[in-house]
Amino acid sequence: MPPKIPLPDDADLDAESLEILAKLPPLNVFRMMANAPASFRSLIEFAFSLLVTSEFDARKREIAILRVAHATHASYEWFQHVIVAKRVGVTDQEIEKIGVDGPVTGLDEEGNLLCRVADEISNEVRLSDDALQKILDRYGTRQATELILCISYFNLLSRFLESTRVELEEESPL
């Protein structure tokens, strides 16, 4: 049997981690993060800043997140964010086009750019000057920065999910 990091039981967690988990959907990703109590609150707060309080448009954000999940082969992230993406208006046809191998060219100009930015950060670490200039021109400093932070966070998350071997819930609470 291949190794994996086990999800902690409630008895393994401190009071603060249990309090945080009680306020979140019962997703395995959150429970796995609680294995690192010194980082848990900060990771959740960072995710909240990107998913809830960021000015960057939720639909555009989900296109970028799905592309990160595809680029990093993060099946857990892909599955959960397909659900979220559909809630914010990403269509099944768009999701199919985001999940292609090679560059995404089947979306509109903006969707293709979002996927390109996600691919460059996921695969090359550093955005090309051309891609950076395009998102600065389109979104301005704040939202371009939020987009880059979002893509970077979901790269961290996909690597965490895949390396710890987080398993998909039998039924998604989303």
N, CA and C atoms as a LAMMPS dump frame, in Angstrom:
ITEM: TIMESTEP
0
ITEM: NUMBER OF ATOMS
522
ITEM: BOX BOUNDS ff ff ff
-5.0000000000000000e+02 5.0000000000000000e+02
-5.0000000000000000e+02 5.0000000000000000e+02
-5.0000000000000000e+02 5.0000000000000000e+02
ITEM: ATOMS id mol type element x y z
1 1 1 N 0.845 -1.181 0
2 1 2 C 0 0 0
3 1 3 C 0.89 1.243 0
4 2 1 N 0.665 2.166 -0.936
5 2 2 C 1.516 3.357 -0.986
6 2 3 C 1.312 4.25 0.239
7 3 1 N 2.333 4.998 0.6
8 3 2 C 2.199 5.862 1.783
9 3 3 C 1.303 7.061 1.504
10 4 1 N 0.719 7.58 2.58
11 4 2 C -0.023 8.834 2.527
12 4 3 C -0.056 9.406 3.932
13 5 1 N -0.247 10.701 4.015
14 5 2 C -0.391 11.329 5.326
15 5 3 C -1.852 11.181 5.736
16 6 1 N -2.094 10.646 6.931
17 6 2 C -3.489 10.435 7.349
18 6 3 C -4.169 11.748 7.735
19 7 1 N -5.477 11.789 7.511
20 7 2 C -6.267 12.906 8.005
21 7 3 C -6.347 12.793 9.521
22 8 1 N -6.198 13.893 10.227
23 8 2 C -6.244 13.808 11.696
24 8 3 C -7.673 13.599 12.205
25 9 1 N -7.788 12.851 13.264
26 9 2 C -9.059 12.724 13.981
27 9 3 C -9.216 13.953 14.87
28 10 1 N -10.433 14.229 15.301
29 10 2 C -10.656 15.367 16.195
30 10 3 C -9.764 15.285 17.435
31 11 1 N -9.556 14.073 17.944
32 11 2 C -8.746 13.901 19.149
33 11 3 C -7.284 14.307 18.923
34 12 1 N -6.847 14.331 17.678
35 12 2 C -5.466 14.701 17.353
36 12 3 C -5.271 16.209 17.223
37 13 1 N -6.359 16.967 17.229
38 13 2 C -6.294 18.397 16.925
39 13 3 C -6.448 19.262 18.165
40 14 1 N -5.82 20.43 18.113
41 14 2 C -5.964 21.381 19.213
42 14 3 C -7.302 22.115 19.104
43 15 1 N -7.649 22.819 20.14
44 15 2 C -8.954 23.491 20.213
45 15 3 C -9.115 24.525 19.099
46 16 1 N -8.072 25.28 18.797
47 16 2 C -8.174 26.303 17.753
48 16 3 C -8.443 25.668 16.385
49 17 1 N -7.75 24.58 16.082
50 17 2 C -7.97 23.907 14.798
51 17 3 C -9.38 23.35 14.7
52 18 1 N -9.878 22.781 15.784
53 18 2 C -11.252 22.268 15.802
54 18 3 C -12.262 23.398 15.6
55 19 1 N -11.998 24.544 16.211
56 19 2 C -12.887 25.702 16.063
57 19 3 C -12.901 26.181 14.602
58 20 1 N -11.74 26.219 13.978
59 20 2 C -11.652 26.634 12.572
60 20 3 C -12.392 25.631 11.683
61 21 1 N -12.137 24.351 11.88
62 21 2 C -12.798 23.317 11.076
63 21 3 C -14.319 23.374 11.195
64 22 1 N -14.805 23.7 12.375
65 22 2 C -16.262 23.752 12.602
66 22 3 C -16.934 24.821 11.749
67 23 1 N -16.185 25.822 11.321
68 23 2 C -16.741 26.918 10.524
69 23 3 C -16.607 26.689 9.023
70 24 1 N -15.967 25.597 8.629
71 24 2 C -15.682 25.325 7.219
72 24 3 C -16.499 24.139 6.705
73 25 1 N -16.687 24.075 5.388
74 25 2 C -17.294 22.844 4.847
75 25 3 C -16.395 21.65 5.201
76 26 1 N -16.974 20.492 5.459
77 26 2 C -16.172 19.332 5.874
78 26 3 C -15.397 18.706 4.704
79 27 1 N -14.409 19.442 4.223
80 27 2 C -13.573 18.971 3.118
81 27 3 C -12.27 18.383 3.658
82 28 1 N -11.835 17.313 3.025
83 28 2 C -10.588 16.669 3.441
84 28 3 C -9.387 17.595 3.332
85 29 1 N -9.403 18.514 2.387
86 29 2 C -8.28 19.44 2.245
87 29 3 C -8.097 20.257 3.522
88 30 1 N -9.179 20.729 4.108
89 30 2 C -9.062 21.52 5.324
90 30 3 C -8.579 20.669 6.496
91 31 1 N -9.11 19.471 6.599
92 31 2 C -8.691 18.589 7.686
93 31 3 C -7.207 18.255 7.545
94 32 1 N -6.733 18.031 6.32
95 32 2 C -5.315 17.744 6.122
96 32 3 C -4.465 18.938 6.531
97 33 1 N -4.896 20.148 6.186
98 33 2 C -4.155 21.345 6.594
99 33 3 C -4.029 21.442 8.11
100 34 1 N -5.031 20.955 8.816
101 34 2 C -5.018 21.019 10.279
102 34 3 C -3.906 20.161 10.881
103 35 1 N -3.301 19.274 10.086
104 35 2 C -2.123 18.527 10.538
105 35 3 C -0.945 19.46 10.808
106 36 1 N -1.016 20.695 10.301
107 36 2 C 0.038 21.689 10.517
108 36 3 C -0.586 22.881 11.261
109 37 1 N -0.839 22.729 12.556
110 37 2 C -1.599 23.747 13.282
111 37 3 C -0.961 25.14 13.267
112 38 1 N 0.343 25.233 13.19
113 38 2 C 0.987 26.549 13.175
114 38 3 C 0.665 27.325 11.9
115 39 1 N 0.317 26.624 10.829
116 39 2 C 0.029 27.26 9.547
117 39 3 C -1.453 27.262 9.194
118 40 1 N -2.23 26.467 9.871
119 40 2 C -3.615 26.225 9.481
120 40 3 C -4.439 27.514 9.363
121 41 1 N -4.489 28.312 10.412
122 41 2 C -5.297 29.538 10.387
123 41 3 C -4.839 30.455 9.25
124 42 1 N -3.539 30.613 9.088
125 42 2 C -3.022 31.502 8.044
126 42 3 C -3.389 31.007 6.648
127 43 1 N -3.324 29.71 6.425
128 43 2 C -3.705 29.158 5.123
129 43 3 C -5.18 29.415 4.82
130 44 1 N -6.017 29.232 5.8
131 44 2 C -7.458 29.449 5.626
132 44 3 C -7.737 30.931 5.396
133 45 1 N -7.1 31.788 6.158
134 45 2 C -7.304 33.225 5.981
135 45 3 C -6.812 33.682 4.611
136 46 1 N -5.701 33.116 4.15
137 46 2 C -5.178 33.46 2.826
138 46 3 C -6.169 33.019 1.747
139 47 1 N -6.659 31.797 1.857
140 47 2 C -7.646 31.299 0.893
141 47 3 C -8.893 32.184 0.904
142 48 1 N -9.361 32.569 2.075
143 48 2 C -10.536 33.433 2.199
144 48 3 C -10.29 34.768 1.5
145 49 1 N -9.09 35.319 1.668
146 49 2 C -8.774 36.606 1.033
147 49 3 C -8.846 36.503 -0.484
148 50 1 N -8.475 35.363 -1.026
149 50 2 C -8.481 35.168 -2.475
150 50 3 C -9.875 34.838 -3.005
151 51 1 N -10.613 34.046 -2.271
152 51 2 C -11.897 33.54 -2.748
153 51 3 C -13.087 34.418 -2.379
154 52 1 N -12.939 35.256 -1.373
155 52 2 C -14.091 36.015 -0.882
156 52 3 C -13.864 37.528 -0.934
157 53 1 N -12.735 37.999 -0.478
158 53 2 C -12.564 39.451 -0.349
159 53 3 C -11.743 40.087 -1.466
160 54 1 N -11.187 39.303 -2.34
161 54 2 C -10.445 39.838 -3.48
162 54 3 C -11.386 40.59 -4.411
163 55 1 N -10.869 41.608 -5.086
164 55 2 C -11.659 42.316 -6.097
165 55 3 C -11.726 41.548 -7.411
166 56 1 N -10.848 40.566 -7.585
167 56 2 C -10.792 39.864 -8.862
168 56 3 C -12.061 39.049 -9.065
169 57 1 N -12.634 39.132 -10.241
170 57 2 C -13.896 38.486 -10.595
171 57 3 C -13.866 36.974 -10.342
172 58 1 N -14.901 36.465 -9.68
173 58 2 C -14.962 35.051 -9.292
174 58 3 C -14.955 34.11 -10.498
175 59 1 N -15.661 34.45 -11.539
176 59 2 C -15.702 33.585 -12.725
177 59 3 C -14.315 33.48 -13.366
178 60 1 N -13.658 34.598 -13.517
179 60 2 C -12.308 34.612 -14.094
180 60 3 C -11.334 33.86 -13.187
181 61 1 N -11.508 34.06 -11.883
182 61 2 C -10.661 33.361 -10.909
183 61 3 C -10.797 31.849 -11.065
184 62 1 N -12.016 31.367 -11.206
185 62 2 C -12.244 29.925 -11.307
186 62 3 C -11.672 29.35 -12.605
187 63 1 N -11.701 30.115 -13.671
188 63 2 C -11.057 29.657 -14.908
189 63 3 C -9.572 29.446 -14.65
190 64 1 N -8.936 30.401 -13.98
191 64 2 C -7.505 30.288 -13.683
192 64 3 C -7.225 29.116 -12.739
193 65 1 N -8.059 28.946 -11.724
194 65 2 C -7.858 27.847 -10.763
195 65 3 C -8.001 26.498 -11.456
196 66 1 N -9.014 26.349 -12.294
197 66 2 C -9.168 25.082 -13.02
198 66 3 C -7.952 24.811 -13.897
199 67 1 N -7.408 25.848 -14.51
200 67 2 C -6.23 25.625 -15.354
201 67 3 C -5.029 25.222 -14.513
202 68 1 N -4.882 25.797 -13.324
203 68 2 C -3.814 25.372 -12.412
204 68 3 C -3.996 23.898 -12.068
205 69 1 N -5.221 23.518 -11.721
206 69 2 C -5.491 22.121 -11.366
207 69 3 C -5.141 21.19 -12.52
208 70 1 N -5.478 21.585 -13.739
209 70 2 C -5.133 20.767 -14.899
210 70 3 C -3.62 20.722 -15.101
211 71 1 N -2.979 21.869 -15.051
212 71 2 C -1.533 21.943 -15.301
213 71 3 C -0.723 21.159 -14.271
214 72 1 N -1.217 21.1 -13.044
215 72 2 C -0.49 20.418 -11.968
216 72 3 C -1.017 19.007 -11.697
217 73 1 N -1.971 18.565 -12.498
218 73 2 C -2.548 17.221 -12.36
219 73 3 C -3.145 16.983 -10.978
220 74 1 N -3.796 18.023 -10.447
221 74 2 C -4.383 17.96 -9.109
222 74 3 C -5.862 17.596 -9.225
223 75 1 N -6.152 16.314 -9.168
224 75 2 C -7.519 15.841 -9.395
225 75 3 C -8.495 16.311 -8.312
226 76 1 N -8.056 16.366 -7.074
227 76 2 C -8.929 16.837 -5.99
228 76 3 C -9.309 18.297 -6.245
229 77 1 N -8.321 19.116 -6.541
230 77 2 C -8.561 20.534 -6.809
231 77 3 C -9.474 20.709 -8.021
232 78 1 N -9.226 19.935 -9.065
233 78 2 C -10.063 20.012 -10.266
234 78 3 C -11.518 19.691 -9.914
235 79 1 N -11.741 18.578 -9.242
236 79 2 C -13.102 18.145 -8.922
237 79 3 C -13.853 19.211 -8.12
238 80 1 N -13.24 19.704 -7.053
239 80 2 C -13.931 20.668 -6.187
240 80 3 C -14.186 21.983 -6.915
241 81 1 N -13.227 22.407 -7.725
242 81 2 C -13.394 23.711 -8.373
243 81 3 C -14.252 23.654 -9.63
244 82 1 N -14.493 22.489 -10.183
245 82 2 C -15.511 22.392 -11.228
246 82 3 C -16.865 22.771 -10.621
247 83 1 N -17.13 22.308 -9.423
248 83 2 C -18.387 22.63 -8.736
249 83 3 C -18.488 24.139 -8.502
250 84 1 N -17.422 24.723 -7.982
251 84 2 C -17.416 26.162 -7.706
252 84 3 C -17.528 26.956 -9.007
253 85 1 N -16.781 26.539 -10.028
254 85 2 C -16.789 27.251 -11.311
255 85 3 C -18.19 27.29 -11.915
256 86 1 N -18.893 26.187 -11.849
257 86 2 C -20.256 26.157 -12.393
258 86 3 C -21.163 27.12 -11.644
259 87 1 N -20.954 27.261 -10.348
260 87 2 C -21.773 28.186 -9.548
261 87 3 C -21.559 29.645 -9.934
262 88 1 N -20.383 29.952 -10.46
263 88 2 C -20.093 31.348 -10.824
264 88 3 C -20.19 31.58 -12.329
265 89 1 N -20.774 30.616 -13.048
266 89 2 C -21.097 30.838 -14.437
267 89 3 C -20.182 30.247 -15.487
268 90 1 N -19.2 29.45 -15.101
269 90 2 C -18.357 28.782 -16.085
270 90 3 C -19.156 27.587 -16.624
271 91 1 N -19.263 27.49 -17.93
272 91 2 C -20.084 26.448 -18.54
273 91 3 C -19.334 25.12 -18.666
274 92 1 N -20.094 24.055 -18.877
275 92 2 C -19.484 22.742 -19.109
276 92 3 C -18.561 22.784 -20.32
277 93 1 N -18.97 23.49 -21.362
278 93 2 C -18.15 23.589 -22.58
279 93 3 C -16.837 24.318 -22.288
280 94 1 N -16.899 25.368 -21.484
281 94 2 C -15.677 26.089 -21.118
282 94 3 C -14.767 25.213 -20.258
283 95 1 N -15.361 24.483 -19.329
284 95 2 C -14.576 23.595 -18.463
285 95 3 C -13.846 22.56 -19.316
286 96 1 N -14.536 22.017 -20.299
287 96 2 C -13.91 21.05 -21.207
288 96 3 C -12.723 21.688 -21.946
289 97 1 N -12.865 22.919 -22.369
290 97 2 C -11.796 23.611 -23.103
291 97 3 C -10.63 23.997 -22.204
292 98 1 N -10.896 24.221 -20.916
293 98 2 C -9.833 24.528 -19.952
294 98 3 C -8.983 23.285 -19.695
295 99 1 N -9.602 22.117 -19.747
296 99 2 C -8.923 20.868 -19.411
297 99 3 C -8.195 20.203 -20.56
298 100 1 N -7.794 20.958 -21.563
299 100 2 C -7.078 20.362 -22.694
300 100 3 C -5.577 20.338 -22.433
301 101 1 N -4.9 19.405 -23.094
302 101 2 C -3.444 19.409 -23.067
303 101 3 C -2.952 20.448 -24.054
304 102 1 N -1.831 21.053 -23.754
305 102 2 C -1.316 22.116 -24.603
306 102 3 C -1.994 23.433 -24.286
307 103 1 N -1.627 24.487 -24.986
308 103 2 C -2.202 25.81 -24.708
309 103 3 C -3.713 25.835 -24.933
310 104 1 N -4.401 26.59 -24.092
311 104 2 C -5.838 26.766 -24.245
312 104 3 C -6.064 27.845 -25.295
313 105 1 N -6.8 27.473 -26.34
314 105 2 C -7.119 28.417 -27.419
315 105 3 C -8.607 28.431 -27.729
316 106 1 N -9.404 27.615 -27.045
317 106 2 C -10.822 27.479 -27.373
318 106 3 C -11.755 28.401 -26.62
319 107 1 N -11.214 29.211 -25.703
320 107 2 C -12.041 30.161 -24.968
321 107 3 C -11.971 31.513 -25.663
322 108 1 N -12.647 32.498 -25.104
323 108 2 C -12.506 33.85 -25.646
324 108 3 C -11.107 34.37 -25.311
325 109 1 N -10.777 35.538 -25.823
326 109 2 C -9.428 36.085 -25.642
327 109 3 C -9.026 36.168 -24.169
328 110 1 N -9.949 36.632 -23.324
329 110 2 C -9.64 36.773 -21.907
330 110 3 C -9.458 35.407 -21.237
331 111 1 N -10.335 34.462 -21.538
332 111 2 C -10.205 33.128 -20.964
333 111 3 C -8.903 32.463 -21.373
334 112 1 N -8.53 32.611 -22.632
335 112 2 C -7.251 32.065 -23.099
336 112 3 C -6.087 32.7 -22.35
337 113 1 N -6.169 34.022 -22.118
338 113 2 C -5.109 34.72 -21.378
339 113 3 C -5.027 34.216 -19.946
340 114 1 N -6.159 34.065 -19.282
341 114 2 C -6.157 33.551 -17.907
342 114 3 C -5.497 32.173 -17.841
343 115 1 N -5.808 31.325 -18.802
344 115 2 C -5.21 29.987 -18.836
345 115 3 C -3.711 30.063 -19.139
346 116 1 N -3.337 30.965 -20.026
347 116 2 C -1.91 31.149 -20.332
348 116 3 C -1.141 31.586 -19.078
349 117 1 N -1.698 32.54 -18.335
350 117 2 C -1.05 33.014 -17.111
351 117 3 C -0.933 31.865 -16.108
352 118 1 N -2.002 31.086 -15.953
353 118 2 C -1.963 29.935 -15.043
354 118 3 C -0.923 28.915 -15.49
355 119 1 N -0.842 28.661 -16.786
356 119 2 C 0.155 27.718 -17.306
357 119 3 C 1.573 28.221 -17.062
358 120 1 N 1.822 29.486 -17.36
359 120 2 C 3.183 30.012 -17.206
360 120 3 C 3.632 29.966 -15.753
361 121 1 N 2.77 30.382 -14.823
362 121 2 C 3.148 30.333 -13.41
363 121 3 C 3.304 28.89 -12.953
364 122 1 N 2.403 28.006 -13.369
365 122 2 C 2.455 26.604 -12.94
366 122 3 C 3.663 25.872 -13.504
367 123 1 N 4.005 26.144 -14.749
368 123 2 C 5.043 25.367 -15.423
369 123 3 C 6.401 26.058 -15.493
370 124 1 N 6.392 27.375 -15.572
371 124 2 C 7.654 28.115 -15.743
372 124 3 C 8.029 28.907 -14.497
373 125 1 N 7.154 28.99 -13.532
374 125 2 C 7.294 29.729 -12.284
375 125 3 C 7.157 31.239 -12.486
376 126 1 N 7.76 31.77 -13.511
377 126 2 C 7.777 33.211 -13.764
378 126 3 C 6.958 33.522 -15.008
379 127 1 N 6.104 34.545 -14.881
380 127 2 C 5.344 34.992 -16.035
381 127 3 C 6.265 35.616 -17.075
382 128 1 N 5.949 35.396 -18.329
383 128 2 C 6.673 36.086 -19.392
384 128 3 C 6.353 37.576 -19.307
385 129 1 N 7.238 38.396 -19.827
386 129 2 C 6.991 39.842 -19.852
387 129 3 C 5.701 40.153 -20.598
388 130 1 N 5.461 39.44 -21.689
389 130 2 C 4.266 39.681 -22.493
390 130 3 C 2.994 39.389 -21.698
391 131 1 N 2.947 38.249 -21.015
392 131 2 C 1.754 37.894 -20.237
393 131 3 C 1.553 38.864 -19.077
394 132 1 N 2.635 39.229 -18.413
395 132 2 C 2.529 40.174 -17.305
396 132 3 C 1.994 41.513 -17.799
397 133 1 N 2.505 41.993 -18.914
398 133 2 C 2.027 43.265 -19.454
399 133 3 C 0.553 43.188 -19.831
400 134 1 N 0.153 42.061 -20.391
401 134 2 C -1.255 41.917 -20.79
402 134 3 C -2.194 41.938 -19.589
403 135 1 N -1.821 41.284 -18.487
404 135 2 C -2.731 41.31 -17.332
405 135 3 C -2.674 42.669 -16.626
406 136 1 N -1.527 43.341 -16.658
407 136 2 C -1.474 44.698 -16.103
408 136 3 C -2.361 45.643 -16.906
409 137 1 N -2.287 45.543 -18.218
410 137 2 C -3.12 46.394 -19.083
411 137 3 C -4.6 46.106 -18.891
412 138 1 N -4.951 44.844 -18.741
413 138 2 C -6.359 44.448 -18.654
414 138 3 C -6.945 44.681 -17.262
415 139 1 N -6.175 44.378 -16.218
416 139 2 C -6.726 44.372 -14.865
417 139 3 C -6.18 45.456 -13.944
418 140 1 N -5.092 46.098 -14.302
419 140 2 C -4.476 47.069 -13.412
420 140 3 C -3.62 46.37 -12.356
421 141 1 N -2.94 47.166 -11.571
422 141 2 C -1.977 46.639 -10.599
423 141 3 C -2.62 45.73 -9.56
424 142 1 N -3.696 46.203 -8.924
425 142 2 C -4.289 45.427 -7.828
426 142 3 C -4.806 44.081 -8.303
427 143 1 N -5.641 44.074 -9.333
428 143 2 C -6.241 42.812 -9.753
429 143 3 C -5.236 41.893 -10.448
430 144 1 N -4.248 42.446 -11.125
431 144 2 C -3.183 41.595 -11.687
432 144 3 C -2.424 40.912 -10.555
433 145 1 N -2.157 41.658 -9.495
434 145 2 C -1.479 41.084 -8.33
435 145 3 C -2.341 40.022 -7.671
436 146 1 N -3.652 40.298 -7.53
437 146 2 C -4.554 39.305 -6.942
438 146 3 C -4.626 38.04 -7.792
439 147 1 N -4.635 38.199 -9.099
440 147 2 C -4.637 37.031 -9.989
441 147 3 C -3.375 36.202 -9.792
442 148 1 N -2.227 36.854 -9.767
443 148 2 C -0.959 36.137 -9.58
444 148 3 C -0.931 35.446 -8.218
445 149 1 N -1.39 36.139 -7.169
446 149 2 C -1.44 35.516 -5.837
447 149 3 C -2.366 34.307 -5.827
448 150 1 N -3.517 34.431 -6.474
449 150 2 C -4.478 33.326 -6.528
450 150 3 C -3.865 32.113 -7.232
451 151 1 N -3.287 32.323 -8.372
452 151 2 C -2.675 31.222 -9.122
453 151 3 C -1.533 30.613 -8.319
454 152 1 N -0.751 31.443 -7.661
455 152 2 C 0.363 30.943 -6.849
456 152 3 C -0.147 30.119 -5.671
457 153 1 N -1.193 30.608 -4.999
458 153 2 C -1.77 29.858 -3.883
459 153 3 C -2.288 28.5 -4.345
460 154 1 N -2.993 28.469 -5.466
461 154 2 C -3.55 27.196 -5.908
462 154 3 C -2.478 26.255 -6.45
463 155 1 N -1.331 26.781 -6.849
464 155 2 C -0.185 25.928 -7.138
465 155 3 C 0.336 25.307 -5.85
466 156 1 N 0.442 26.106 -4.795
467 156 2 C 0.832 25.569 -3.492
468 156 3 C -0.153 24.484 -3.071
469 157 1 N -1.44 24.803 -3.197
470 157 2 C -2.468 23.864 -2.749
471 157 3 C -2.444 22.566 -3.544
472 158 1 N -2.286 22.646 -4.848
473 158 2 C -2.27 21.418 -5.646
474 158 3 C -1.08 20.545 -5.266
475 159 1 N 0.043 21.146 -5.02
476 159 2 C 1.224 20.387 -4.609
477 159 3 C 1.022 19.765 -3.221
478 160 1 N 0.383 20.504 -2.334
479 160 2 C 0.061 19.986 -1.003
480 160 3 C -0.902 18.805 -1.104
481 161 1 N -1.976 18.976 -1.879
482 161 2 C -2.974 17.915 -2.032
483 161 3 C -2.368 16.638 -2.608
484 162 1 N -1.603 16.797 -3.657
485 162 2 C -1.021 15.636 -4.328
486 162 3 C 0.069 14.975 -3.484
487 163 1 N 0.866 15.762 -2.788
488 163 2 C 1.966 15.197 -1.999
489 163 3 C 1.51 14.526 -0.721
490 164 1 N 0.434 15.04 -0.118
491 164 2 C -0.094 14.396 1.091
492 164 3 C -1.046 13.258 0.765
493 165 1 N -1.499 13.219 -0.508
494 165 2 C -2.421 12.188 -1.011
495 165 3 C -3.835 12.365 -0.469
496 166 1 N -4.295 13.611 -0.395
497 166 2 C -5.664 13.873 0.068
498 166 3 C -6.635 13.178 -0.871
499 167 1 N -7.522 12.41 -0.292
500 167 2 C -8.52 11.679 -1.068
501 167 3 C -9.801 12.489 -1.176
502 168 1 N -10.46 12.321 -2.295
503 168 2 C -11.741 12.968 -2.541
504 168 3 C -12.791 12.402 -1.584
505 169 1 N -13.635 13.263 -1.08
506 169 2 C -14.729 12.825 -0.221
507 169 3 C -15.663 11.928 -1.028
508 170 1 N -16.336 11 -0.332
509 170 2 C -17.299 10.152 -1.029
510 170 3 C -18.41 10.977 -1.661
511 171 1 N -18.795 12.049 -0.984
512 171 2 C -19.793 12.983 -1.513
513 171 3 C -19.311 14.384 -1.174
514 172 1 N -19.152 15.221 -2.183
515 172 2 C -18.639 16.561 -1.942
516 172 3 C -19.644 17.391 -1.163
517 173 1 N -19.193 18.049 -0.078
518 173 2 C -20.091 18.936 0.674
519 173 3 C -20.343 20.263 -0.039
520 174 1 N -19.699 20.46 -1.173
521 174 2 C -19.925 21.707 -1.914
522 174 3 C -21.166 21.59 -2.747
